């Protein structure tokens, strides 16, 4: 029997480096994860450079690569993809930014770049949309909340450029930066001026907003400034269905991943209770993915919590999260007629609290797969697997071949 569907499960940032707190093991190697280990034993394993060896992938470039869209060709910046994932329809030529709600002290210093990892910022975003006035620039804007402290800003109008800097100093205890043009063009200068005016007006709104007044009264960090980065111009991505002949869905709490999916034509499937953090509704994600596979050919699922632990430098928390999600993966063991691809999009080692270029482990399991001797899903074991070492752009062609949808090269 040949499988005819693909489930693509990305455990964001799960790959790591040896951690002293875990007796020199990675969180993935130290974790008790019988389901993932069984899937590894029933499939073929390997390690993967999402972009290429030595290149630290962003989540954006990594997911484009995993879906078979060479980021060297199609990547135009993270901002437009964040906007798509936040519910802003991005047309070619629009300028997009990824944003954070952050905390600005009365002295003008950034004291928390994530505003206490605030959740539910819809009221703040709505106030910004209603009260910020950029009509003097003859430009339209949209501003939407993403997961947690994240948000997105989109600009639409004539004479805009995307080559501008960020106002995010990337550290705390210093003032926000002024957005500046990176090229000496009227378009980029105009965009920089718009951004600075947007930050000025939105901060005035946020400082007095009841949500932030209440947070201050409770001793919580207010979300009183917008930090923006990742400027990019929306490009034109070939539709996933036209590229592969597959109808698909995307399930993710991260607006970036949702945006990548919807930008290529995958249907976004909302799931109640998914947060992109440790408390996310993983059971709901898996249930939704299995439901989608009844009518779709391809489902992309992103699970974010391990990446968060890596960025926070918490290996024990990362290990615990892996063990938690492993229990929720049990229904995958009974899944038939489907090629299951499980991997990370990048490594997020707790020791550096950032993405690294370390290759990530990958499993491909399903009917027709030639299995190997690997019986554990971790960075060490998978390196000995039958897939050997591959690139991110290799995954979709391999999966397509396994469901007999690959095209012959030559006669």
C-alpha positions in Angstrom: 0.0 0.0 0.0 1.2 3.5 -0.8 0.4 6.5 1.4 -1.5 9.4 -0.2 -1.3 12.2 2.4 1.4 14.1 4.2 1.4 15.3 7.9 4.3 17.7 8.4 4.9 18.2 12.1 7.5 20.8 13.0 8.6 20.9 16.7 10.0 24.4 16.6 13.5 24.9 18.0 13.5 21.4 19.8 17.0 20.6 18.7 19.8 21.7 21.2 23.4 21.2 22.3 24.7 19.3 25.4 23.4 20.8 28.6 25.3 20.5 31.9 21.9 20.5 33.8 21.1 17.3 31.9 24.4 15.4 32.4 25.7 16.5 29.1 22.6 15.4 27.1 20.3 17.6 25.0 16.7 18.0 26.3 15.6 15.8 23.4 18.0 13.0 24.3 17.3 13.3 28.0 13.5 13.3 27.7 11.3 10.2 28.1 9.3 10.2 24.8 8.1 6.7 23.9 5.8 7.9 21.1 8.5 9.8 19.2 10.9 7.0 19.8 8.4 4.5 18.4 7.8 6.7 15.3 11.5 6.9 14.8 11.8 3.1 15.0 9.0 2.7 12.5 10.5 5.2 10.1 13.7 6.4 8.5 15.7 9.0 10.3 18.4 11.5 9.6 19.7 15.0 10.4 19.0 18.1 8.3 20.5 21.5 7.6 17.3 23.5 7.1 19.1 26.0 4.9 22.7 24.7 4.5 25.6 23.8 6.8 26.8 26.7 9.0 23.7 28.9 8.2 21.6 29.9 11.2 18.0 29.7 10.0 15.3 32.1 11.0 11.9 30.5 11.6 10.7 32.2 8.4 13.5 31.1 6.1 13.5 27.7 7.7 9.8 27.1 7.1 10.0 28.4 3.5 12.8 25.9 2.9 10.9 23.0 4.5 7.9 23.7 2.2 10.2 23.7 -0.8 10.4 27.4 -1.4 14.1 28.3 -1.7 14.5 31.3 0.7 17.3 32.7 -1.4 14.7 33.2 -4.1 11.5 33.9 -2.2 12.4 35.5 1.1 11.7 39.2 1.2 11.7 39.8 4.9 9.8 38.4 7.9 7.4 41.4 8.3 5.0 40.6 5.4 4.7 37.0 6.6 3.9 38.1 10.1 1.2 40.4 8.7 -0.3 37.6 6.7 -0.4 35.4 9.8 -2.0 38.2 11.8 -5.0 38.4 9.5 -3.8 41.2 7.2 -4.2 40.3 3.5 -0.8 41.3 2.0 -0.8 42.3 -1.6 2.4 42.4 -3.6 4.2 45.7 -3.0 2.8 46.2 0.5 5.4 46.8 3.3 5.2 44.7 6.5 6.8 44.7 9.9 6.9 42.2 12.7 6.3 43.9 16.0 6.5 43.5 19.8 4.5 45.2 22.5 7.2 46.3 24.9 7.6 48.3 28.1 9.0 51.8 28.1 9.9 53.4 31.4 8.9 57.0 32.3 12.6 57.8 31.8 12.4 56.6 28.1 14.2 53.3 28.5 13.1 49.9 27.3 12.8 47.8 30.4 11.0 44.7 29.0 11.1 43.9 25.3 8.1 41.5 25.7 6.0 43.5 28.2 5.9 40.6 30.6 5.0 38.2 27.8 1.6 39.8 27.8 -1.3 37.9 26.2 -4.6 39.2 24.8 -3.5 42.5 23.3 -6.6 42.9 21.0 -7.9 45.9 22.8 -4.5 47.7 22.5 -4.3 47.0 18.8 -7.9 48.1 18.2 -7.1 51.4 19.9 -4.0 51.9 17.7 -6.1 51.2 14.5 -8.7 53.7 15.5 -6.6 56.5 16.9 -3.3 56.6 15.0 -3.6 59.0 12.0 -1.1 58.6 9.1 -3.3 60.3 6.5 -0.7 63.1 6.2 1.6 60.6 4.5 -1.1 59.4 2.1 -0.7 55.9 3.3 -3.0 53.3 4.7 -2.0 51.1 7.6 -3.2 48.0 9.5 -2.0 46.8 12.9 -3.0 43.5 14.3 -2.2 41.4 17.4 -0.4 38.1 17.0 0.3 35.5 19.7 1.3 36.8 23.1 3.3 40.0 22.9 3.6 39.9 19.1 1.9 42.0 16.6 2.2 43.1 12.9 2.1 46.4 11.0 1.4 46.7 7.3 1.7 49.8 5.1 0.0 50.3 1.8 0.5 53.2 -0.6 2.6 54.7 -3.3 6.2 55.6 -2.9 7.0 53.2 0.0 10.3 51.4 0.5 11.2 48.5 2.7 14.9 49.2 3.3 14.6 50.7 6.8 16.1 49.9 10.2 14.4 48.7 13.3 13.6 50.8 16.4 14.3 47.7 18.6 17.6 48.0 20.4 17.5 44.3 21.0 18.5 44.8 24.7 17.0 46.4 27.7 18.0 49.4 29.8 18.5 51.6 26.7 16.2 53.9 24.7 14.4 52.7 21.6 16.1 53.5 18.4 14.9 55.8 15.7 13.9 54.2 12.4 16.2 55.2 9.6 16.4 54.6 5.9 19.1 52.1 4.7 19.2 53.6 1.2 19.2 57.2 0.2 15.9 57.1 -1.6 12.7 59.1 -1.1 10.7 55.9 -0.7 12.8 54.6 2.1 13.0 58.0 3.8 9.2 58.2 3.6 8.7 54.8 5.2 11.2 55.7 8.0 9.3 58.9 8.7 6.0 57.0 8.8 7.4 54.4 11.2 8.7 57.0 13.6 5.4 58.9 13.6 3.5 55.6 14.1 5.6 54.8 17.1 5.2 58.2 18.6 1.4 58.3 18.2 0.9 54.7 19.3 3.0 55.1 22.4 0.8 58.1 23.5 -2.3 55.9 23.1 -0.8 52.9 24.9 0.5 54.9 27.9 -3.0 56.0 28.8 -4.9 52.9 27.7 -7.0 51.3 30.5 -5.3 47.8 29.9 -1.9 49.3 30.8 -3.2 51.4 33.6 -4.6 48.3 35.2 -1.3 46.4 34.5 0.7 49.1 36.3 -1.7 49.0 39.3 -1.2 45.3 39.5 2.6 45.6 39.4 2.8 44.2 35.8 4.9 45.6 33.0 2.7 47.7 30.7 2.7 47.2 26.9 3.2 50.9 26.1 5.5 51.0 23.1 5.6 49.1 19.8 9.0 47.8 18.7 9.2 47.0 14.9 11.7 45.1 12.8 11.9 42.7 9.9 10.7 45.2 7.3 10.0 43.6 3.9 8.0 44.0 0.8 5.4 41.4 0.0 6.5 39.2 -2.8 4.6 36.7 -5.0 4.9 33.1 -3.8 3.7 30.3 -6.2 0.6 28.6 -4.7 1.2 25.4 -2.9 -1.6 23.6 -4.7 -0.3 24.6 -8.1 3.3 23.7 -7.1 2.6 20.3 -5.7 -1.0 19.4 -6.7 -1.9 19.1 -3.0 -4.6 20.9 -1.0 -3.4 21.7 2.4 -3.9 23.3 5.8 -1.7 25.0 8.4 -2.2 24.8 12.2 0.0 27.1 14.3 -0.2 29.6 17.1 2.7 31.5 15.7 1.4 34.2 13.3 4.6 33.9 11.3 4.0 30.2 10.5 0.4 30.9 9.8 1.4 33.7 7.5 3.8 31.5 5.5 1.1 28.9 5.2 -1.7 31.3 4.1 0.7 33.2 1.8 1.2 30.0 -0.3 -2.5 29.1 -0.1 -2.8 26.7 2.8 -6.0 27.1 4.8 -5.5 28.3 8.3 -7.3 26.1 10.9 -7.8 27.9 14.2 -7.7 25.8 17.4 -9.0 27.0 20.7 -6.4 27.3 23.4 -3.2 27.3 21.3 -0.7 29.9 22.6 2.7 29.1 21.2 3.9 28.6 24.8 4.2 25.9 27.4 0.5 25.9 28.1 -0.6 25.4 24.5 -3.4 23.0 23.6 -1.3 20.4 21.8 -4.0 17.7 22.0 -6.3 20.1 20.1 -3.7 20.7 17.4 -3.2 16.9 16.8 -7.0 16.4 16.8 -7.5 19.2 14.3 -4.7 17.9 12.1 -6.2 14.4 12.0 -9.6 15.9 11.1 -8.0 17.9 8.3 -6.4 14.9 6.8 -9.8 13.5 6.1 -10.3 16.1 3.4 -6.9 17.5 2.7 -3.7 16.1 1.2 -1.2 18.0 3.3 -1.3 19.4 6.8 1.5 21.5 8.4 1.5 21.7 12.2 3.9 23.9 14.1 4.5 23.4 17.9 6.3 26.3 19.5 6.9 25.7 23.2 10.4 24.1 23.0 11.7 27.0 21.1 10.5 29.4 23.8 12.4 27.3 26.5 15.6 27.5 24.3 15.4 31.2 24.0 14.9 31.5 27.8 17.8 29.2 28.5 15.7 26.6 30.4 16.8 23.0 29.5 14.8 21.4 32.3 11.7 23.2 31.1 12.4 22.2 27.5 12.8 18.5 28.5 9.5 18.6 30.4 7.7 20.2 27.4 9.0 17.5 25.1 7.7 14.8 27.5 4.4 16.6 27.6 3.8 16.8 23.9 5.0 13.2 23.4 1.9 12.0 25.2 -0.3 14.0 22.9 1.3 12.5 19.8 0.0 8.9 20.6 -2.8 9.1 18.1 -0.2 9.4 15.3 0.8 5.8 15.9 -2.5 4.6 14.5 -2.4 6.9 11.5 -2.6 5.0 8.2 -2.2 6.1 4.6 -0.1 9.1 5.6 3.6 10.0 5.4 4.4 11.6 8.8 7.4 14.0 8.7 8.7 15.1 12.1 11.5 17.6 12.5 12.6 20.9 13.9 13.0 24.1 11.9 16.2 25.0 13.6 18.2 24.4 16.8 17.6 26.7 19.7 20.4 25.7 22.2 19.7 26.8 25.8 23.4 27.7 26.2 23.2 30.5 23.6 19.4 31.4 23.9 19.2 31.8 20.2 19.0 29.9 16.9 22.1 28.0 15.8 23.3 26.3 12.7 23.4 22.8 14.3 21.6 20.3 12.1 18.2 19.1 13.4 16.8 15.5 13.7 14.1 14.3 11.3 11.8 11.3 11.0 9.9 10.1 7.9 7.4 7.4 8.8 4.6 5.7 6.8 3.7 3.1 4.2 6.5 2.4 1.8 9.3 3.9 3.9 12.5 1.8 4.0 13.3 1.8 7.7 16.7 2.0 9.4 18.1 0.8 12.8 17.4 4.1 14.6 15.0 3.6 17.6 15.3 7.0 19.3 14.4 10.5 18.2 17.3 12.7 19.2 20.2 14.6 17.6 22.7 11.7 18.3 20.6 8.8 17.2 19.1 10.3 14.0 22.6 11.2 12.8 23.1 7.5 12.2 19.9 7.1 10.2 19.3 6.1 6.6 18.4 9.6 5.4 21.9 10.6 6.3 22.3 14.4 6.2 19.9 16.4 4.0 18.8 19.9 3.3 15.4 21.4 4.2 14.4 21.7 0.6 14.8 18.0 0.2 11.9 17.1 2.5 9.0 17.9 0.3 10.4 16.0 -2.8 11.1 13.0 -0.6 7.6 13.1 0.8 6.0 13.6 -2.6 7.9 10.6 -3.9 6.6 8.4 -1.1 3.0 9.3 -1.9 3.7 8.7 -5.6 3.3 12.3 -6.6 6.8 13.1 -7.7 7.6 13.8 -11.4 10.1 11.8 -13.3 13.3 13.7 -14.2 14.2 12.5 -17.7 12.7 9.8 -20.0 
